[in-house]
Amino acid sequence: MHANMIHTELAAAQLPEEMPDLDWITDPARIDRLSQDFAWFSPVLKRQLDGKRGDIAVRPRTEEEIRRVVASCARTGTPITVRGSGTGNYGQCTPLQGGLILDMSAYSAFCWARGAVGRAQAGIRLAQFDTQAQLAGYELRWMPSTFRSATLGGLFGGGFGGVGSINYGPVAAPGNVLGVRVMSVEPEPQITELRGPDAMQLHHTYGTNGIVLELEVALAPARPWMECIAVFGQFDDALEFANRFSRAPGMVKKEVCFLAAPIPEYMTALAEFLPTQCHAVLLVLAPESEAGMADMVKAHSGHISYRKTAEDIRASNRTLIEFTWNHTTLNALKIDKSLTYIQSSFTPSRNMEQVKALEKLLSGEVMMHLEFLRNKDGDFNCSGLQIVRYRSEERLNEIMAIYRQHGVHINNPHVYVVEDGKQHNLDPQVLEFKRRFDPLGLLNPGKLRVWEQLTK
Ligand SMILES: Cc1cc2nc3c(=O)[nH]c(=O)nc-3n(C[C@H](O)[C@H](O)[C@H](O)COP(=O)(O)OP(=O)(O)OC[C@H]3O[C@@H](n4cnc5c(N)ncnc54)[C@H](O)[C@@H]3O)c2cc1C
């Protein structure tokens, strides 16, 4: 074992002696679990991250507890990996160099909702945040399909957006996140409030450049959303409907998810609503838009096979949201463990043409799952979370290369370094914030290439 690793392990082991009043987790099986996320969706990451784990975990309840732990780690040079609920897909909360797992799940109070703005501690679950916002007549602007367990800090640190992004774009769109309260990792931790673009320098950086304590976000007016499934016999009909409905300005919607055959067959819990070989569009929409939506489905030779009102959804606690975004992949993986996925972003002006060309070329091997949304600049577009029949790493890379050749952008989900995924054009300011909030390089080491290269 490397001398540094031994030092880290020893320093981590001494933390509970120094602060016995904190909620420590030392049980090896629990630490193993807390060291993992959903990187196992990728056979590549599964192999690369195998055996990577923290040495100890802590579940602080107050800002003062976080401050004491962080100060001690800074004094002893112990790495810190921040964790929300561990639903990330890229090994974001898997410690590469051991050390402490800072589990934020008990730091989860809802602070306030004032008009269309809400603020909470980072460890709050998104479902809990949404429930609180609803009491004030508002709701979250984006719900990842993991909303029941994922935290607000985790969505900001490692997520993209989700249901609602068709109206408000991704989390990264200016105006969505208004401010963050950040703690630095130093022997005397500093606390700073960052607003607007400054706050966004900590978005999707995997907890490498500051510990987010609180987030303030803009909210949307709450609505009694209903859920429907439209099914079609032809790929093109389903695709054209999803595209037209997404853009229809008079129809209010929150989610449009396109699942080409044979993906619906993996959604076994919905089997009675999904005819064999169908192409399905899963919808979350406002009740006043139902009639217009139904007319549009008919015009594209489809029919509605499933319809639930907001009251039905509340009473059953069952939502189509948990069949969209990466829950589609999860549902498919439950049936066939040999599958994996890719993430792609089409070109707004010719996305339909690109989707059809790639479907023609790769159907059978790559199954088309699209999420309709508005991008950061407000353009309507679709993003792919295509399911792939995995053959080899080489073939997976070939498939992504074919997508790129068609002008489609790939956000590779088979990598764990910040810059290799969505953040390929990393803003140089991220490094400035790293210097400011983590001058010792202790936060999630090994994940931010620009820092690793600087300190090599
Ligand atoms: C089945 C499935 C479906 C998914 N669907 C979606 C989706 O619809 N949309 C989407 O965007 N994502 C989706 N994801 C990815 C993931 O669920 C989300 O990004 C989620 O919001 C992460 O929250 P978490 O609390 O689990 O974060 P974690 O996985 O615990 O953490 C994510 C990253 O943020 C960092 N972090 C966490 N808290 C803090 C903090 N307080 N300060 C600094 N850094 C912090 C961590 O270090 C880590 O790098 C999905 C994943 C799965 C497995």
Ligand as a Chemical Component Dictionary entry (heavy atoms), coordinates in Angstrom:
data_LIG
# 
_chem_comp.id                   LIG 
_chem_comp.type                 NON-POLYMER 
_chem_comp.pdbx_formal_charge   0 
_chem_comp.three_letter_code    LIG 
# 
loop_
_chem_comp_atom.comp_id 
_chem_comp_atom.atom_id 
_chem_comp_atom.alt_atom_id 
_chem_comp_atom.type_symbol 
_chem_comp_atom.charge 
_chem_comp_atom.model_Cartn_x 
_chem_comp_atom.model_Cartn_y 
_chem_comp_atom.model_Cartn_z 
_chem_comp_atom.pdbx_ordinal 
LIG C1  C1  C 0 -32.194 5.599  -12.209 1  
LIG C2  C2  C 0 -31.547 6.958  -12.304 2  
LIG C3  C3  C 0 -32.237 8.012  -12.887 3  
LIG C4  C4  C 0 -31.647 9.276  -12.990 4  
LIG N1  N1  N 0 -32.352 10.308 -13.567 5  
LIG C5  C5  C 0 -31.787 11.537 -13.637 6  
LIG C6  C6  C 0 -32.510 12.643 -14.205 7  
LIG O1  O1  O 0 -33.667 12.535 -14.573 8  
LIG N2  N2  N 0 -31.866 13.840 -14.281 9  
LIG C7  C7  C 0 -30.596 14.024 -13.774 10 
LIG O2  O2  O 0 -30.065 15.129 -13.831 11 
LIG N3  N3  N 0 -29.929 13.008 -13.218 12 
LIG C8  C8  C 0 -30.488 11.793 -13.123 13 
LIG N4  N4  N 0 -29.790 10.769 -12.536 14 
LIG C9  C9  C 0 -28.512 11.062 -11.868 15 
LIG C10 C10 C 0 -28.711 11.445 -10.376 16 
LIG O3  O3  O 0 -29.810 10.773 -9.831  17 
LIG C11 C11 C 0 -28.972 12.912 -10.169 18 
LIG O4  O4  O 0 -27.966 13.665 -10.700 19 
LIG C12 C12 C 0 -29.175 13.251 -8.691  20 
LIG O5  O5  O 0 -29.694 14.523 -8.586  21 
LIG C13 C13 C 0 -27.933 13.128 -7.840  22 
LIG O6  O6  O 0 -28.308 13.385 -6.494  23 
LIG P1  P1  P 0 -27.635 12.585 -5.285  24 
LIG O7  O7  O 0 -28.100 13.234 -4.022  25 
LIG O8  O8  O 0 -27.883 11.148 -5.399  26 
LIG O9  O9  O 0 -26.125 12.954 -5.548  27 
LIG P2  P2  P 0 -24.809 12.093 -5.338  28 
LIG O10 O10 O 0 -24.767 10.988 -6.338  29 
LIG O11 O11 O 0 -24.684 11.716 -3.914  30 
LIG O12 O12 O 0 -23.728 13.184 -5.696  31 
LIG C14 C14 C 0 -23.544 13.673 -6.987  32 
LIG C15 C15 C 0 -22.293 14.536 -7.028  33 
LIG O13 O13 O 0 -22.534 15.746 -6.336  34 
LIG C16 C16 C 0 -21.572 15.917 -5.295  35 
LIG N5  N5  N 0 -22.272 16.507 -4.143  36 
LIG C17 C17 C 0 -23.345 16.000 -3.493  37 
LIG N6  N6  N 0 -23.721 16.841 -2.511  38 
LIG C18 C18 C 0 -22.856 17.889 -2.541  39 
LIG C19 C19 C 0 -22.706 19.050 -1.748  40 
LIG N7  N7  N 0 -23.535 19.342 -0.742  41 
LIG N8  N8  N 0 -21.670 19.895 -2.042  42 
LIG C20 C20 C 0 -20.820 19.629 -3.065  43 
LIG N9  N9  N 0 -20.928 18.535 -3.835  44 
LIG C21 C21 C 0 -21.938 17.680 -3.582  45 
LIG C22 C22 C 0 -21.032 14.551 -4.987  46 
LIG O14 O14 O 0 -19.691 14.624 -4.511  47 
LIG C23 C23 C 0 -21.093 13.897 -6.351  48 
LIG O15 O15 O 0 -19.936 14.181 -7.082  49 
LIG C24 C24 C 0 -30.356 9.490  -12.466 50 
LIG C25 C25 C 0 -29.659 8.433  -11.880 51 
LIG C26 C26 C 0 -30.250 7.179  -11.791 52 
LIG C27 C27 C 0 -29.494 6.069  -11.131 53 
# 
loop_
_chem_comp_bond.comp_id 
_chem_comp_bond.atom_id_1 
_chem_comp_bond.atom_id_2 
_chem_comp_bond.value_order 
_chem_comp_bond.pdbx_ordinal 
LIG C1  C2  SING 1  
LIG C2  C3  SING 2  
LIG C2  C26 DOUB 3  
LIG C3  C4  DOUB 4  
LIG C4  N1  SING 5  
LIG C4  C24 SING 6  
LIG N1  C5  DOUB 7  
LIG C5  C6  SING 8  
LIG C5  C8  SING 9  
LIG C6  O1  DOUB 10 
LIG C6  N2  SING 11 
LIG N2  C7  SING 12 
LIG C7  O2  DOUB 13 
LIG C7  N3  SING 14 
LIG N3  C8  DOUB 15 
LIG C8  N4  SING 16 
LIG N4  C9  SING 17 
LIG N4  C24 SING 18 
LIG C9  C10 SING 19 
LIG C10 O3  SING 20 
LIG C10 C11 SING 21 
LIG C11 O4  SING 22 
LIG C11 C12 SING 23 
LIG C12 O5  SING 24 
LIG C12 C13 SING 25 
LIG C13 O6  SING 26 
LIG O6  P1  SING 27 
LIG P1  O7  DOUB 28 
LIG P1  O8  SING 29 
LIG P1  O9  SING 30 
LIG O9  P2  SING 31 
LIG P2  O10 DOUB 32 
LIG P2  O11 SING 33 
LIG P2  O12 SING 34 
LIG O12 C14 SING 35 
LIG C14 C15 SING 36 
LIG C15 O13 SING 37 
LIG C15 C23 SING 38 
LIG O13 C16 SING 39 
LIG C16 N5  SING 40 
LIG C16 C22 SING 41 
LIG N5  C17 SING 42 
LIG N5  C21 SING 43 
LIG C17 N6  DOUB 44 
LIG N6  C18 SING 45 
LIG C18 C19 SING 46 
LIG C18 C21 DOUB 47 
LIG C19 N7  SING 48 
LIG C19 N8  DOUB 49 
LIG N8  C20 SING 50 
LIG C20 N9  DOUB 51 
LIG N9  C21 SING 52 
LIG C22 O14 SING 53 
LIG C22 C23 SING 54 
LIG C23 O15 SING 55 
LIG C24 C25 DOUB 56 
LIG C25 C26 SING 57 
LIG C26 C27 SING 58 
# 
